[in-house]
Amino acid sequence: MPDQDFLRWPFLEDTHRDFAAHVEEWAGRHAEALTDHGDAEASTRALARAMGEAGLLDAAVPPGGRLDVRKLCLARDILARHSGLADFAFAMQGLGTGAITLFGPPEVREAVLPGARAGTSLAAFALSEPEAGSDAAALATAAVRDGADWRISGEKTWISNGAIAGSILLFARTGEAPGARGLSAFWLPGDAEGLSVAERIEVAAPHPLARLRLDGVRVPDAHRIGAPGEGFKVAMAVLDVFRATVGAAALGFARRGLDLLLDRASGRQLFGATLFDQQMTQAAIADAAVSVEASALLVYRAAWLKDGGRPRVSREASMAKLHATEAAFRVADACQQIHGGLGVVRDSAPELLAREVRALRVYEGASEIQRVVIARAERDRRAG
């Protein structure tokens, strides 16, 4: 039985508890059943469609336009405990449409959001480039005026759903000012003329990642999201919502690792007793339990603050992501260690967990970047 005590914390309301029960019931029946690590693209399509049919994607692509960050975190926490690909499919529908939900003109909202909410059209968020990852201000993909339209050329990489997305939120340099102040956000359909898949990228834990090439892709000015030159602000506003949810996914993975630790320690006989009776095993379980609780407190505090109207929660979201992802990595490592040889068998539960957790310390702001954000926030708090 999964731990439910956190649902009674004051960060959450009855509507969140009801939603968590719905996600848990759906995930128990469908998340693992629809996951095929040998075909990440087909699994992502199937999972998104099934979540759309069940109404789960209403939290990621809200009909009323208001993102409830606590619901996003609850969904990712629960789904990640069941299936990394289920968590991925849910998260990308929200991340890939978040800018449109928050800032999109009516024409784009009507074109994109219903299909994303139904899970019939997958979404992508195209920010990273071969030479611009953590430093978004270094983007080289350029959008130039062509009458009433824009022409976009360049390359994007590490794009989740890149090869299978029906809708892409893309950031390009429009040159209003140097660096981050000269970027703009655009929506384009996944089948736009001049857009091609340069490479499907294979990673440790199967996910549909791609490198995209843009060769003079024409985009109407009506498909620009936000004002010219405000693309960086758009991107940061979206990440300010979704960064804490990465911590929630890490929390779900850590919960899975703690369950695996307890099951293995209780069932494995060693030197005439259970593995659990060894003090070093108890220490590993205790450390994992503390990591889970601390991560949950940081994640749901950040989400609660954002839902409560705090304009920016960059500091709190970065703390949640940093701690939860690093903690999940430690829990996964302990889980492999306690399982011994079984822990490194390809596609065993501990080995798969370790591969799924690893990427969370890199994407949507690597741990090193989170430390920079937190340190600067602490300096500014004391100066201001």
C-alpha positions as CSV (number, residue, x, y, z in Angstrom):
1,M,0.0,0.0,0.0
2,P,1.6,3.3,-1.0
3,D,2.2,5.9,1.6
4,Q,-0.8,8.3,1.8
5,D,0.1,10.3,4.9
6,F,1.4,13.3,2.9
7,L,-2.1,13.8,1.4
8,R,-3.3,15.0,4.8
9,W,-0.7,17.8,5.0
10,P,-2.1,21.3,5.1
11,F,-0.5,22.1,1.7
12,L,-3.3,20.1,0.0
13,E,-7.1,20.5,-0.1
14,D,-9.9,18.0,-0.6
15,T,-9.9,18.6,-4.3
16,H,-6.3,17.5,-4.5
17,R,-6.9,14.4,-2.4
18,D,-9.8,13.4,-4.7
19,F,-7.6,14.0,-7.7
20,A,-4.7,11.9,-6.2
21,A,-7.1,9.0,-5.6
22,H,-8.2,9.2,-9.3
23,V,-4.6,9.2,-10.5
24,E,-3.7,6.4,-8.2
25,E,-6.6,4.3,-9.4
26,W,-5.8,4.9,-13.0
27,A,-2.1,4.4,-12.7
28,G,-2.6,1.1,-10.9
29,R,-4.6,-0.3,-13.8
30,H,-3.0,1.3,-16.8
31,A,0.4,3.0,-16.3
32,E,2.6,-0.1,-16.3
33,A,0.3,-2.0,-18.7
34,L,0.6,0.6,-21.4
35,T,4.4,1.0,-21.0
36,D,6.7,-0.7,-23.4
37,H,10.3,0.4,-23.0
38,G,11.2,-1.2,-26.3
39,D,8.9,1.4,-28.1
40,A,8.9,4.7,-26.3
41,E,7.1,6.6,-29.0
42,A,4.2,4.1,-29.2
43,S,4.0,4.0,-25.4
44,T,3.9,7.8,-25.1
45,R,1.1,8.0,-27.7
46,A,-0.9,5.2,-25.9
47,L,-0.3,6.7,-22.4
48,A,-1.3,10.2,-23.4
49,R,-4.4,9.1,-25.2
50,A,-5.5,6.9,-22.2
51,M,-4.8,9.7,-19.8
52,G,-6.8,12.1,-21.9
53,E,-9.7,9.7,-22.0
54,A,-9.6,9.4,-18.2
55,G,-9.5,13.2,-17.8
56,L,-6.1,13.2,-16.1
57,L,-4.7,15.7,-18.7
58,D,-7.2,18.3,-17.6
59,A,-4.6,19.0,-14.9
60,A,-1.8,19.5,-17.4
61,V,-3.9,21.4,-19.9
62,P,-6.7,23.0,-17.8
63,P,-9.9,23.9,-19.5
64,G,-10.2,27.0,-17.5
65,G,-6.6,28.1,-18.2
66,R,-5.4,28.0,-14.6
67,L,-2.6,25.6,-13.8
68,D,-2.9,24.0,-10.4
69,V,0.7,23.2,-9.6
70,R,-0.2,20.9,-6.7
71,K,-2.3,18.8,-9.0
72,L,0.6,18.7,-11.5
73,C,3.0,17.6,-8.7
74,L,0.5,14.9,-7.4
75,A,0.1,13.5,-10.8
76,R,3.9,13.3,-11.4
77,D,4.6,11.9,-8.0
78,I,2.1,9.1,-8.4
79,L,2.8,8.4,-12.1
80,A,6.5,8.2,-11.7
81,R,6.2,5.7,-8.9
82,H,4.3,3.4,-11.4
83,S,6.0,4.2,-14.7
84,G,8.6,6.7,-15.9
85,L,7.0,6.9,-19.3
86,A,3.6,7.6,-17.9
87,D,5.1,10.5,-15.9
88,F,6.8,11.7,-19.1
89,A,3.7,11.5,-21.2
90,F,1.7,13.5,-18.7
91,A,4.4,16.1,-18.0
92,M,5.1,16.9,-21.7
93,Q,1.4,17.7,-22.4
94,G,1.7,20.4,-19.8
95,L,5.2,21.6,-20.4
96,G,4.6,21.7,-24.2
97,T,1.4,23.7,-23.9
98,G,2.2,25.7,-20.8
99,A,3.2,28.9,-22.6
100,I,0.0,28.7,-24.7
101,T,-2.1,28.2,-21.6
102,L,-0.5,31.2,-19.9
103,F,0.1,33.6,-22.8
104,G,-1.4,32.1,-26.1
105,P,-3.7,34.2,-28.3
106,P,-7.2,32.7,-28.7
107,E,-6.5,31.3,-32.2
108,V,-3.6,29.3,-31.0
109,R,-5.3,28.1,-27.8
110,E,-8.3,26.9,-29.8
111,A,-6.0,25.1,-32.3
112,V,-3.7,23.4,-29.8
113,L,-5.2,22.9,-26.3
114,P,-8.2,20.6,-27.0
115,G,-6.1,18.0,-28.8
116,A,-3.4,18.2,-26.1
117,R,-6.0,17.8,-23.4
118,A,-7.5,14.8,-25.1
119,G,-4.0,13.2,-25.6
120,T,-4.6,12.9,-29.3
121,S,-1.9,15.5,-30.2
122,L,1.4,15.3,-28.4
123,A,3.2,18.5,-27.4
124,A,6.9,19.5,-27.4
125,F,8.9,22.3,-25.8
126,A,11.8,23.3,-28.1
127,L,14.3,25.4,-26.2
128,S,17.7,23.6,-26.1
129,E,20.2,23.7,-28.9
130,P,23.5,22.0,-29.6
131,E,25.4,24.9,-28.1
132,A,22.7,26.3,-25.8
133,G,21.3,24.2,-23.0
134,S,21.5,25.7,-19.5
135,D,22.4,29.1,-21.1
136,A,19.2,29.8,-22.9
137,A,20.4,33.3,-23.8
138,A,22.9,31.7,-26.2
139,L,20.2,30.4,-28.6
140,A,21.3,30.7,-32.2
141,T,18.1,29.6,-34.0
142,A,16.9,32.7,-35.7
143,A,13.5,34.1,-36.7
144,V,13.5,36.9,-39.3
145,R,10.5,38.9,-40.6
146,D,9.1,37.9,-43.9
147,G,6.2,40.3,-44.6
148,A,3.5,39.5,-42.0
149,D,5.2,36.2,-41.2
150,W,8.4,34.9,-39.7
151,R,11.0,32.6,-41.2
152,I,12.8,30.4,-38.7
153,S,16.0,28.5,-39.3
154,G,18.3,26.6,-37.0
155,E,18.5,23.5,-35.0
156,K,17.0,22.2,-31.7
157,T,18.1,19.2,-29.7
158,W,17.1,17.1,-26.7
159,I,13.5,17.8,-27.7
160,S,11.1,15.5,-25.9
161,N,8.4,14.2,-28.3
162,G,10.3,16.0,-31.0
163,A,9.7,13.4,-33.7
164,I,6.0,12.7,-32.8
165,A,4.6,16.0,-31.6
166,G,1.6,17.5,-33.2
167,S,2.4,20.9,-31.6
168,I,5.7,22.5,-30.8
169,L,6.4,25.6,-28.7
170,L,9.7,26.9,-30.0
171,F,12.1,29.7,-29.0
172,A,14.1,31.6,-31.5
173,R,16.3,34.8,-31.7
174,T,14.4,37.8,-33.1
175,G,17.1,40.3,-32.2
176,E,15.3,43.0,-30.3
177,A,18.2,43.2,-27.9
178,P,21.4,41.2,-27.1
179,G,21.2,37.9,-25.2
180,A,18.0,36.8,-23.4
181,R,16.2,40.0,-24.3
182,G,16.3,39.2,-28.0
183,L,14.3,35.9,-28.0
184,S,10.7,35.3,-28.9
185,A,8.4,32.3,-28.5
186,F,6.4,30.7,-31.4
187,W,3.9,27.9,-31.9
188,L,4.2,25.7,-34.9
189,P,2.5,22.4,-35.9
190,G,4.6,19.3,-35.9
191,D,4.2,18.9,-39.7
192,A,5.2,22.4,-40.6
193,E,7.0,22.7,-44.0
194,G,10.7,23.0,-43.5
195,L,10.7,21.2,-40.2
196,S,12.5,17.9,-40.2
197,V,13.7,15.3,-37.7
198,A,17.5,15.2,-38.0
199,E,18.0,12.5,-35.4
200,R,16.2,10.3,-32.9
201,I,18.3,10.3,-29.8
202,E,18.7,7.1,-27.8
203,V,19.1,7.7,-24.0
204,A,19.6,5.4,-21.0
205,A,16.0,5.3,-20.0
206,P,13.9,5.1,-23.2
207,H,12.2,8.4,-24.0
208,P,11.2,9.9,-27.4
209,L,13.9,12.5,-27.8
210,A,14.9,14.1,-31.1
211,R,17.1,16.7,-32.8
212,L,15.1,19.0,-35.1
213,R,16.2,21.0,-38.1
214,L,14.3,24.1,-39.2
215,D,15.0,25.4,-42.8
216,G,13.1,28.6,-43.3
217,V,9.9,27.4,-41.5
218,R,7.2,30.0,-42.1
219,V,5.2,31.0,-39.0
220,P,2.4,33.6,-39.0
221,D,2.9,36.5,-36.6
222,A,-0.4,35.4,-35.0
223,H,1.3,32.3,-33.8
224,R,3.9,34.2,-31.8
225,I,3.4,33.7,-28.0
226,G,4.0,36.8,-26.0
227,A,5.5,40.0,-27.3
228,P,8.6,40.1,-29.5
229,G,11.7,39.9,-27.4
230,E,9.9,38.4,-24.4
231,G,10.6,34.7,-25.2
232,F,12.9,34.3,-22.3
233,K,10.3,35.7,-19.9
234,V,7.8,33.2,-21.4
235,A,10.2,30.3,-21.0
236,M,11.0,31.2,-17.4
237,A,7.4,31.6,-16.5
238,V,6.6,28.2,-17.8
239,L,9.6,26.6,-16.1
240,D,8.7,28.4,-12.8
241,V,5.5,26.4,-12.9
242,F,6.9,23.1,-14.0
243,R,10.3,23.0,-12.3
244,A,8.8,21.9,-9.0
245,T,7.0,19.1,-10.8
246,V,10.3,17.6,-11.8
247,G,11.0,17.4,-8.1
248,A,7.7,15.6,-7.8
249,A,8.6,13.1,-10.4
250,A,11.9,12.4,-8.6
251,L,9.9,12.0,-5.4
252,G,7.8,9.4,-7.0
253,F,10.9,7.5,-8.2
254,A,12.3,7.7,-4.7
255,R,9.1,6.3,-3.2
256,R,9.4,3.4,-5.6
257,G,13.0,2.9,-4.6
258,L,12.1,2.9,-0.9
259,D,9.4,0.3,-1.5
260,L,11.9,-1.9,-3.4
261,L,14.4,-1.5,-0.6
262,L,11.9,-2.5,2.1
263,D,10.7,-5.5,0.0
264,R,14.2,-6.8,-0.6
265,A,15.4,-6.2,2.9
266,S,12.4,-8.0,4.4
267,G,12.5,-11.0,2.1
268,R,16.2,-11.7,1.6
269,Q,17.8,-14.2,4.1
270,L,21.4,-13.5,5.0
271,F,23.5,-15.2,7.8
272,G,20.5,-16.7,9.4
273,A,18.4,-13.5,9.5
274,T,16.7,-11.2,7.1
275,L,18.8,-8.5,5.3
276,F,16.7,-6.0,7.2
277,D,18.3,-7.1,10.5
278,Q,21.7,-5.8,9.4
279,Q,22.2,-2.3,10.8
280,M,23.7,-1.0,7.6
281,T,20.6,-2.0,5.8
282,Q,18.4,-0.2,8.3
283,A,20.6,2.9,7.9
284,A,20.1,2.8,4.1
285,I,16.3,2.5,4.6
286,A,16.3,5.3,7.2
287,D,18.3,7.6,4.8
288,A,15.9,6.8,2.0
289,A,12.8,7.5,4.2
290,V,14.2,10.9,5.3
291,S,15.0,11.8,1.7
292,V,11.4,11.0,0.6
293,E,9.9,13.1,3.4
294,A,12.2,16.0,2.9
295,S,11.6,16.0,-0.8
296,A,7.9,15.9,-0.4
297,L,7.9,18.9,2.0
298,L,10.0,20.9,-0.4
299,V,8.0,19.9,-3.5
300,Y,4.5,20.6,-2.0
301,R,5.6,23.8,-0.3
302,A,6.8,25.2,-3.7
303,A,3.6,24.1,-5.4
304,W,1.5,25.6,-2.5
305,L,3.3,28.9,-2.7
306,K,2.7,29.1,-6.5
307,D,-0.9,28.2,-6.2
308,G,-1.3,30.8,-3.5
309,G,-0.4,33.6,-5.8
310,R,3.3,34.0,-5.4
311,P,4.4,35.6,-8.7
312,R,7.7,33.8,-8.8
313,V,8.8,30.7,-6.9
314,S,12.2,30.2,-8.6
315,R,14.0,29.8,-5.3
316,E,11.6,27.4,-3.8
317,A,11.1,25.4,-7.1
318,S,14.9,25.1,-7.5
319,M,15.3,23.9,-4.0
320,A,12.6,21.3,-4.6
321,K,14.1,20.1,-7.8
322,L,17.7,20.1,-6.6
323,H,17.0,18.2,-3.4
324,A,14.4,15.7,-4.8
325,T,16.5,14.8,-7.9
326,E,19.7,14.4,-5.9
327,A,17.9,12.4,-3.2
328,A,16.2,10.1,-5.7
329,F,19.6,9.4,-7.3
330,R,21.0,8.4,-3.8
331,V,17.9,6.2,-3.1
332,A,18.2,4.5,-6.5
333,D,21.9,3.8,-5.9
334,A,21.1,2.3,-2.4
335,C,18.4,0.2,-4.0
336,Q,20.8,-1.3,-6.5
337,Q,23.4,-1.9,-3.7
338,I,20.9,-3.7,-1.4
339,H,19.8,-5.9,-4.4
340,G,23.4,-7.0,-5.0
341,G,23.9,-8.7,-8.4
342,L,20.2,-8.4,-9.1
343,G,20.5,-4.7,-8.9
344,V,22.6,-4.4,-12.0
345,V,20.7,-6.9,-14.2
346,R,19.5,-5.1,-17.3
347,D,15.8,-4.1,-17.0
348,S,15.5,-5.3,-13.4
349,A,13.4,-3.0,-11.3
350,P,16.4,-1.4,-9.5
351,E,18.5,-1.1,-12.6
352,L,15.6,0.5,-14.5
353,L,15.0,2.9,-11.6
354,A,18.6,4.1,-11.7
355,R,18.4,4.8,-15.4
356,E,15.1,6.6,-15.1
357,V,16.3,8.8,-12.2
358,R,19.6,9.9,-13.8
359,A,18.2,12.3,-16.4
360,L,16.2,14.3,-13.8
361,R,19.5,15.8,-12.4
362,V,20.1,17.3,-15.9
363,Y,16.9,18.4,-17.6
364,E,14.9,21.6,-16.9
365,G,18.0,23.0,-15.3
366,A,20.9,20.8,-14.1
367,S,21.7,20.5,-10.4
368,E,24.6,22.9,-10.9
369,I,22.3,25.5,-12.3
370,Q,19.8,25.1,-9.5
371,R,22.6,25.8,-7.0
372,V,23.4,29.0,-8.9
373,V,19.7,30.1,-8.8
374,I,19.4,29.3,-5.1
375,A,22.6,31.0,-4.1
376,R,21.7,34.2,-6.0
377,A,18.2,34.2,-4.5
378,E,19.7,33.9,-1.0
379,R,22.1,36.8,-1.7
380,D,19.2,38.9,-3.1
381,R,17.0,38.1,-0.1
382,R,19.6,39.4,2.3
383,A,20.4,42.5,0.2
384,G,16.8,43.5,-0.4
